[in-house]
Amino acid sequence: MQFDDNALLPLLYGEHDRHLARIEQRLGIRLGSRGNRLTIGGTPERTEVAEVVLRGLWRRLEKGQPVGTADVEAALRMAEGGTENDPRLPLQDRPEIRTRKAAIAPRSPAQAAYIDLLSRHEMVFGVGPAGTGKTYLAVAQGVALLQAGRVDRIVLSRPAVEAGERLGFLPGDLKEKVDPYLRPLYDALHDMLPAEQVARRITSGEIEIAPLAFMRGRTLAHCYAILDEAQNTTPAQIKMFLTRMGEGTRMVITGDPTQVDLPNGQKSGLSEALRILEGVQGIGVAAFDEGDVVRHPLVARIVAAYGRADGNAAHGRADANAANGGAGIGRAEGQAAEQPVRGPKKERDGTGK
């Protein structure tokens, strides 16, 4: 490959050629640079992916956009994720969510599909592990629609369930009590709107914080509603939220079914809603996995390790049940022919007690 602007080459290669080293490590290829020429050595398929990545990053630089480690990782995910129906395209050729503060581009093929669903469907479920951008992109789409005048307000909701802790009484008014649970949504808002705009829009009601427990009886019209951490809703709660939908409203429900913080034995409303609503026209479902994690690369490996551990535990329980199956069935059949087992008889005294 040959590049015609030597001033941009250091930005493409990265400090101490770290971008090239990452591409080599990820794709198992060899990159050699001499002047403005770059050679790629490896299998035809891998070298083709490397060329797609490098050309995409180069076009970003030509447009004046920065190229950092996160952009290199995103370009690699996008190029590797291509299929016959989803051709490999450089990152900037994918659909974007444009707000006045920034243009948010997808960093994985699953994110690109998610953005497409958000633009086409009135109700979208984003399901997958932490760090895949489900909530962030949902907030970005809401801000874009609000700024374009296509919705009158954004409604943010989240179940107030602690992650394995009991925080007890929280002081303050309703907003101050709920704010800690909605911090991820606020963080995303501040990435797309100036801080003073966020505060002003919350005060005016254009951005509304709506505790899930107080949604009963409402009709949400002409708004963009986000239910975050939906895996921590009960079946009754998520049904109540979904049926708040009014005219001109769009809804996004995000969650990770593997991180349920509900009390033991309580069924997750998100999993049940996905089962019940499967195939319903007008509802889009975007599924993410550990390969779509866009946080630190170690997060993806952590998610994958926990997934393997959960799979091994499930296999272990299945093997144990199979090993004890015969004995268990025998006991069940034997007891079925007998009278129900009762506790020991108590001696009665003269009073009949």
BELSUL-V880041 format. One record per residue. N is the residue number from 1. RES is the residue in one small letter. PHI is phi as a letter, one per 20 degrees, with the letter a starting at -180 (999 if undefined). Layout:
n->[N:N]
res->[RES:RES]
phi->[PHI:PHI]
This chain:
n->[1:2:3:4:5:6:7:8:9:10:11:12:13:14:15:16:17:18:19:20:21:22:23:24:25:26:27:28:29:30:31:32:33:34:35:36:37:38:39:40:41:42:43:44:45:46:47:48:49:50:51:52:53:54:55:56:57:58:59:60:61:62:63:64:65:66:67:68:69:70:71:72:73:74:75:76:77:78:79:80:81:82:83:84:85:86:87:88:89:90:91:92:93:94:95:96:97:98:99:100:101:102:103:104:105:106:107:108:109:110:111:112:113:114:115:116:117:118:119:120:121:122:123:124:125:126:127:128:129:130:131:132:133:134:135:136:137:138:139:140:141:142:143:144:145:146:147:148:149:150:151:152:153:154:155:156:157:158:159:160:161:162:163:164:165:166:167:168:169:170:171:172:173:174:175:176:177:178:179:180:181:182:183:184:185:186:187:188:189:190:191:192:193:194:195:196:197:198:199:200:201:202:203:204:205:206:207:208:209:210:211:212:213:214:215:216:217:218:219:220:221:222:223:224:225:226:227:228:229:230:231:232:233:234:235:236:237:238:239:240:241:242:243:244:245:246:247:248:249:250:251:252:253:254:255:256:257:258:259:260:261:262:263:264:265:266:267:268:269:270:271:272:273:274:275:276:277:278:279:280:281:282:283:284:285:286:287:288:289:290:291:292:293:294:295:296:297:298:299:300:301:302:303:304:305:306:307:308:309:310:311:312:313:314:315:316:317:318:319:320:321:322:323:324:325:326:327:328:329:330:331:332:333:334:335:336:337:338:339:340:341:342:343:344:345:346:347:348:349:350:351:352:353]
res->[m:q:f:d:d:n:a:l:l:p:l:l:y:g:e:h:d:r:h:l:a:r:i:e:q:r:l:g:i:r:l:g:s:r:g:n:r:l:t:i:g:g:t:p:e:r:t:e:v:a:e:v:v:l:r:g:l:w:r:r:l:e:k:g:q:p:v:g:t:a:d:v:e:a:a:l:r:m:a:e:g:g:t:e:n:d:p:r:l:p:l:q:d:r:p:e:i:r:t:r:k:a:a:i:a:p:r:s:p:a:q:a:a:y:i:d:l:l:s:r:h:e:m:v:f:g:v:g:p:a:g:t:g:k:t:y:l:a:v:a:q:g:v:a:l:l:q:a:g:r:v:d:r:i:v:l:s:r:p:a:v:e:a:g:e:r:l:g:f:l:p:g:d:l:k:e:k:v:d:p:y:l:r:p:l:y:d:a:l:h:d:m:l:p:a:e:q:v:a:r:r:i:t:s:g:e:i:e:i:a:p:l:a:f:m:r:g:r:t:l:a:h:c:y:a:i:l:d:e:a:q:n:t:t:p:a:q:i:k:m:f:l:t:r:m:g:e:g:t:r:m:v:i:t:g:d:p:t:q:v:d:l:p:n:g:q:k:s:g:l:s:e:a:l:r:i:l:e:g:v:q:g:i:g:v:a:a:f:d:e:g:d:v:v:r:h:p:l:v:a:r:i:v:a:a:y:g:r:a:d:g:n:a:a:h:g:r:a:d:a:n:a:a:n:g:g:a:g:i:g:r:a:e:g:q:a:a:e:q:p:v:r:g:p:k:k:e:r:d:g:t:g:k]
phi->[999:c:d:d:c:f:f:e:g:g:f:f:f:n:f:l:l:f:f:f:f:f:f:g:f:f:e:m:c:c:d:c:d:b:m:e:d:c:d:c:d:r:f:g:f:f:f:f:f:f:f:f:f:f:f:f:f:f:f:f:f:f:e:n:e:f:c:d:g:f:f:f:f:f:f:f:f:f:f:f:e:f:c:f:e:c:f:f:c:g:g:f:e:e:f:c:d:d:d:f:e:a:d:e:d:f:d:b:g:f:f:f:f:f:g:f:f:f:e:d:d:e:c:c:d:d:c:r:f:f:n:e:n:g:f:g:f:f:f:g:f:f:f:f:f:f:f:e:m:e:c:e:a:d:d:d:b:a:f:e:c:f:e:m:c:c:e:m:f:d:f:o:e:g:f:f:f:e:g:g:f:d:g:g:f:f:g:f:f:f:f:d:c:g:g:f:f:g:f:f:f:f:f:f:n:f:d:d:e:d:g:g:f:d:e:g:n:e:c:e:d:l:c:d:d:c:d:e:l:f:f:e:e:e:g:f:f:f:f:f:f:f:e:e:f:d:f:m:d:d:c:c:d:c:r:c:g:e:c:e:d:f:g:g:n:e:f:f:f:f:f:f:f:f:f:f:e:g:n:f:f:n:d:d:c:d:d:d:c:f:f:e:f:d:e:g:g:f:f:f:f:f:f:f:f:f:f:f:f:f:f:f:f:f:f:f:f:f:f:f:f:f:f:e:f:f:f:f:f:f:f:f:f:f:f:f:e:e:f:g:f:d:f:f:f:e:f:e:e:f:e:n:e]
